[in-house]
Amino acid sequence: MPTSNSHQGFVHSIETAGAVDGPGIRYILFLSGCPLQCQYCHNPDSRKMKEGTLKTVDEVMSDIKPYISTLKRMKGGVTISGGEPLTQTEFCGAILEQCKALGLHTAIDTSGFHGMDVDGIFLQNTDLVLLDIKSSLPSLYKKITRVDLQPTLDFLHRLSELDKPVWVRFVLIPELTDSEENLRGVAKICASFPNIQRVDLLPFHKMGEYKWKERNLPYALEHISPPDAAAMERARTIFREQGVVAV
């Protein structure tokens, strides 16, 4: 059943020429609202849904349409990110449906926490899932995010059953996510699912630290520096030992 263009949602921001959130050059729509409270979040201003700008699906699609020819020529598409896009399932799903109707490649960037709440049509209209796995250890995952790991793993199993392409993203944070136990655990998860096409090992950065300070929020990782090249290579080696190439 067609999804209504009158659905409204809260938009945090947009990027019209993204190059790291899926294949090719992409229009990236960042939605507001997130159930996680990640210690290293670089967009803490996107946590509360109603702090975004209220838009209709028609308004969003009107903004996307001038970029369609460029996105197709550059073998890209539209990625819906956040925040957490699955906190606004109907709005997100309607945009995905409209983008697919226009022949655009679609992707969502998600923690997977609400992944079991979306219906089959939503996933049919999603060509790629960028799945953030914060940790393989349930206790550490909860420390980092304040929510449970299991919903993300359940969603990954569901995506595997559908043979839905997945790119896993994992952030390497010194003194937090960089233990050998955690790295081996994440690598084993990635090795277990044939639909995982790519694993991105991302270095922790502090580009969003100023947003925490602007909002008078305590930044728990203030004393942590980004990992150096040796730390990144050590992590890649651990992934390779589990049969996973992390880029």
TORMI-167835 format. One record per residue: x, y, z of N, C-alpha, C in turn; residue number from 1. Coordinates in steps of 0.05 Angstrom, whole numbers. Example, Ala and Ser with C-alpha at 12.3 -4.5 7.8 and 13.67 -1.06 7.14 Angstrom:
TORMI-167835
n_X,n_Y,n_Z,ca_X,ca_Y,ca_Z,c_X,c_Y,c_Z,num
264,-114,156,246,-90,156,264,-66,156,1
257,-45,142,273,-21,143,258,1,157,2
This chain:
TORMI-167835
n_X,n_Y,n_Z,ca_X,ca_Y,ca_Z,c_X,c_Y,c_Z,num
17,-24,0,0,0,0,18,25,0,1
14,44,-18,31,67,-20,31,83,6,2
55,93,12,58,109,36,52,138,30,3
39,152,49,30,179,45,53,199,44,4
51,218,25,71,239,24,66,260,45,5
43,258,59,37,278,79,49,272,106,6
62,249,109,76,242,134,96,265,140,7
97,271,166,116,292,175,137,279,192,8
160,292,192,182,282,209,201,305,216,9
218,300,235,237,320,245,264,315,233,10
274,335,218,299,333,204,320,349,219,11
343,337,224,365,351,237,381,367,218,12
390,355,195,406,369,175,408,352,150,13
420,363,129,425,349,104,454,353,95,14
463,334,79,489,337,65,484,328,37,15
491,345,18,483,339,-10,504,325,-27,16
528,321,-16,549,308,-31,566,291,-13,17
553,273,2,567,255,20,582,233,5,18
605,226,14,621,205,0,628,181,18,19
618,180,43,626,159,60,603,143,72,20
579,150,65,555,138,76,540,121,56,21
555,103,43,544,86,22,559,90,-3,22
552,75,-24,568,77,-49,563,103,-64,23
583,112,-78,580,136,-95,577,161,-79,24
567,182,-93,561,207,-81,532,207,-72,25
527,216,-47,500,212,-36,489,237,-23,26
462,239,-25,447,258,-10,441,245,17,27
450,258,38,446,246,65,427,263,81,28
406,250,90,385,263,106,389,254,135,29
395,272,153,399,266,181,373,272,196,30
361,252,208,336,256,223,342,260,252,31
324,273,266,328,277,295,314,255,311,32
325,251,335,314,231,353,331,206,354,33
339,197,378,355,173,380,351,161,408,34
346,135,410,342,122,436,369,116,450,35
391,118,435,417,113,447,429,139,458,36
447,136,477,461,160,488,491,154,487,37
501,150,463,529,142,460,549,162,472,38
569,152,485,589,169,498,604,185,477,39
607,175,453,623,188,433,606,201,411,40
581,204,415,563,216,395,574,243,386,41
575,247,359,585,272,349,561,290,341,42
537,281,346,513,297,341,494,296,365,43
503,303,389,485,302,412,461,321,409,44
463,340,391,441,358,385,419,344,369,45
423,319,361,403,304,346,388,284,363,46
393,283,389,381,263,406,351,267,409,47
343,292,413,314,298,418,300,304,392,48
280,288,386,267,290,360,256,318,354,49
243,330,373,229,355,368,247,380,367,50
273,375,370,292,397,366,300,400,337,51
290,381,320,295,383,292,275,401,279,52
276,403,252,258,419,236,236,401,225,53
211,408,230,188,391,221,185,395,191,54
185,373,176,182,374,147,163,351,138,55
150,355,115,134,334,103,152,318,84,56
141,294,76,155,278,56,158,294,30,57
136,308,23,137,325,-2,160,345,-1,58
163,358,22,184,378,24,212,366,21,59
216,343,34,241,329,31,246,321,2,60
226,309,-10,230,300,-38,235,323,-57,61
222,345,-52,227,369,-69,255,378,-67,62
267,374,-44,295,382,-40,314,362,-53,63
306,336,-53,323,315,-65,323,316,-96,64
300,322,-108,297,319,-137,317,334,-154,65
326,358,-147,346,371,-164,373,356,-165,66
377,338,-147,403,324,-146,402,296,-159,67
378,288,-169,374,261,-178,394,253,-200,68
396,270,-221,413,263,-243,443,261,-234,69
451,278,-217,479,277,-207,483,252,-190,70
464,245,-173,467,222,-156,469,196,-173,71
453,195,-194,453,171,-211,479,170,-227,72
488,193,-237,513,194,-253,537,186,-236,73
536,194,-211,559,188,-193,555,161,-178,74
536,145,-188,531,118,-177,526,119,-147,75
511,140,-138,504,143,-110,475,139,-105,76
464,156,-87,436,153,-79,430,169,-55,77
411,160,-39,402,174,-15,407,156,9,78
419,168,30,423,154,55,408,169,77,79
392,155,92,378,167,115,393,159,140,80
402,179,155,418,175,179,405,190,202,81
421,196,222,410,210,245,431,222,263,82
425,223,289,403,211,303,400,181,296,83
376,172,298,369,144,291,345,145,273,84
348,139,247,325,141,229,302,124,236,85
306,101,249,284,83,255,267,92,279,86
273,115,290,255,127,310,231,141,296,87
234,146,270,213,158,254,207,140,230,88
196,116,237,194,95,217,176,103,193,89
153,114,198,134,121,176,146,142,158,90
157,163,170,169,185,154,193,174,138,91
210,159,151,234,148,138,225,129,116,92
206,112,122,197,92,102,184,105,77,93
169,127,82,157,141,59,178,153,41,94
199,164,53,220,176,36,235,154,21,95
241,132,34,253,109,20,236,100,-4,96
210,98,0,192,89,-21,193,108,-45,97
192,134,-39,192,154,-60,219,154,-75,98
241,150,-61,267,149,-74,270,125,-92,99
260,102,-83,260,78,-99,244,82,-125,100
221,96,-122,204,101,-145,218,118,-166,101
237,134,-157,253,152,-175,278,138,-185,102
282,113,-178,305,98,-187,330,103,-172,103
328,113,-148,352,120,-132,360,96,-114,104
385,92,-110,395,73,-91,390,84,-63,105
381,67,-44,374,77,-18,390,62,4,106
395,77,25,410,65,48,400,78,74,107
402,63,95,397,74,122,422,69,139,108
428,89,155,451,86,174,438,84,202,109
440,61,215,425,55,239,441,39,259,110
433,42,284,443,25,306,429,-2,306,111
406,-4,292,391,-28,292,373,-32,317,112
374,-13,335,359,-17,360,329,-21,355,113
318,-6,336,289,-9,329,285,-25,303,114
305,-41,296,304,-55,270,282,-76,268,115
274,-87,290,253,-108,289,225,-95,288,116
224,-68,290,198,-55,289,190,-47,260,117
208,-48,241,201,-40,214,189,-63,199,118
172,-57,179,158,-79,165,174,-86,140,119
164,-107,126,178,-117,103,179,-98,80,120
159,-81,77,159,-61,55,181,-41,60,121
185,-33,85,207,-14,91,233,-26,82,122
238,-51,88,264,-64,81,266,-69,51,123
243,-74,38,244,-77,9,253,-52,-5,124
246,-29,7,254,-3,-4,282,6,5,125
295,-11,20,322,-4,30,342,-22,16,126
360,-11,0,380,-27,-15,403,-35,2,127
410,-19,22,434,-23,38,429,-14,66,128
439,-29,85,438,-21,114,467,-17,124,129
472,7,133,497,14,146,492,9,176,130
503,-12,187,496,-20,214,519,-14,233,131
514,3,253,534,10,273,534,-11,295,132
556,-25,298,560,-43,320,580,-31,339,133
570,-21,362,587,-6,381,606,-24,396,134
598,-48,402,614,-67,417,601,-95,415,135
618,-115,419,608,-143,419,601,-153,447,136
609,-138,467,606,-145,495,581,-131,506,137
560,-146,514,536,-134,523,539,-113,545,138
557,-118,564,560,-99,586,574,-73,576,139
593,-76,558,607,-52,547,588,-37,529,140
572,-52,513,553,-39,495,534,-21,511,141
524,-32,534,506,-16,550,519,7,563,142
545,4,571,560,26,582,562,49,562,143
567,42,537,572,62,516,546,75,508,144
524,60,506,500,70,493,476,73,512,145
477,59,535,455,58,554,431,42,545,146
435,26,524,414,7,515,428,-20,511,147
411,-41,505,421,-68,502,431,-74,474,148
450,-92,472,462,-100,446,443,-119,431,149
427,-135,445,412,-157,432,394,-147,409,150
380,-125,411,363,-116,389,379,-112,363,151
403,-103,365,420,-99,341,427,-126,329,152
433,-146,345,440,-173,335,415,-186,323,153
392,-182,336,367,-193,325,361,-181,297,154
366,-155,294,362,-142,268,381,-153,247,155
406,-157,256,426,-168,237,418,-196,228,156
407,-213,246,397,-239,238,374,-236,218,157
357,-217,222,334,-213,204,344,-204,176,158
363,-186,176,375,-177,150,388,-200,136,159
401,-217,151,415,-241,139,394,-259,126,160
372,-264,139,351,-281,128,340,-270,102,161
340,-243,100,330,-230,76,352,-227,55,162
377,-234,62,400,-230,45,403,-200,38,163
397,-183,57,399,-154,53,428,-145,57,164
440,-131,37,468,-122,40,472,-104,64,165
493,-109,79,500,-94,103,529,-86,102,166
534,-61,110,561,-51,115,562,-46,145,167
580,-60,159,583,-56,188,602,-33,193,168
596,-17,213,613,5,222,620,1,251,169
646,3,257,655,0,285,675,22,290,170
671,36,313,689,58,320,709,48,341,171
735,52,334,757,45,352,763,68,371,172
758,63,397,762,84,417,782,74,437,173
805,86,439,825,78,459,813,78,487,174
820,57,502,812,54,530,782,47,533,175
768,43,510,740,37,512,732,13,495,176
736,15,469,727,-7,451,751,-22,439,177
775,-16,448,799,-27,434,811,-52,447,178
797,-64,466,808,-89,478,807,-111,457,179
826,-130,460,827,-152,442,802,-169,443,180
791,-172,467,766,-188,470,743,-175,454,181
741,-149,456,719,-135,442,723,-136,412,182
748,-131,403,754,-131,375,749,-159,362,183
758,-180,376,753,-207,366,723,-213,365,184
709,-203,385,680,-208,385,666,-195,362,185
673,-170,357,660,-156,334,668,-170,308,186
693,-177,305,702,-191,281,687,-217,277,187
683,-232,299,668,-258,297,639,-253,288,188
627,-232,298,600,-226,289,600,-220,259,189
619,-204,250,620,-197,222,626,-222,204,190
642,-240,214,649,-264,199,625,-284,197,191
606,-280,214,584,-300,216,561,-295,197,192
561,-272,183,538,-264,166,548,-259,138,193
541,-276,119,550,-273,91,539,-248,77,194
518,-236,88,507,-212,75,522,-187,83,195
541,-189,101,558,-166,108,579,-163,86,196
576,-142,71,594,-138,47,619,-123,54,197
618,-108,75,641,-90,81,641,-84,111,198
665,-80,122,668,-72,150,686,-48,151,199
675,-26,161,690,-1,164,699,2,192,200
726,2,196,738,7,222,744,37,223,201
729,51,240,731,80,241,745,90,265,202
764,108,262,778,119,285,761,139,300,203
760,137,326,747,156,343,757,185,337,204
739,204,336,747,232,332,731,249,352,205
740,273,355,728,292,375,716,316,361,206
708,313,336,697,337,322,671,347,333,207
656,330,348,631,338,359,633,347,388,208
657,347,399,660,353,428,649,381,435,209
653,400,416,643,427,422,613,428,426,210
598,409,413,569,409,416,561,401,444,211
577,383,456,571,375,483,575,399,502,212
596,414,497,602,437,514,581,459,510,213
572,463,486,552,483,480,526,476,495,214
520,450,498,495,442,511,499,435,541,215
522,442,551,529,437,580,525,408,587,216
533,390,569,532,361,574,559,351,582,217
561,334,602,587,323,609,598,304,587,218
622,309,578,635,293,557,654,274,569,219
646,248,571,661,228,585,688,222,572,220
691,228,546,715,220,532,734,244,527,221
731,264,544,747,288,540,777,282,541,222
785,262,558,813,256,561,824,236,541,223
806,226,523,814,206,504,823,219,477,224
846,210,467,856,220,441,848,200,419,225
846,208,394,841,190,372,863,168,371,226
856,145,361,877,123,359,897,130,338,227
922,122,342,943,127,323,943,105,302,228
961,108,282,962,89,260,968,60,270,229
985,58,290,992,32,300,968,18,313,230
952,33,327,928,22,340,908,13,319,231
905,28,298,887,21,277,896,-5,263,232
922,-7,258,933,-31,245,930,-55,263,233
934,-52,289,931,-74,308,902,-84,306,234
883,-66,305,855,-74,304,849,-88,278,235
860,-78,256,855,-91,230,867,-120,230,236
890,-123,243,903,-149,245,885,-169,260,237
873,-160,282,855,-177,297,831,-185,280,238
820,-166,264,798,-173,246,807,-193,225,239
831,-189,214,840,-207,193,844,-235,204,240
852,-238,229,855,-264,242,829,-279,244,241
807,-264,243,781,-277,244,769,-279,216,242
785,-274,195,777,-276,168,761,-253,157,243
764,-229,170,749,-205,162,768,-183,154,244
764,-172,131,780,-149,122,765,-124,130,245
777,-108,147,765,-83,156,780,-60,143,246
765,-42,131,778,-19,116,776,6,132,247
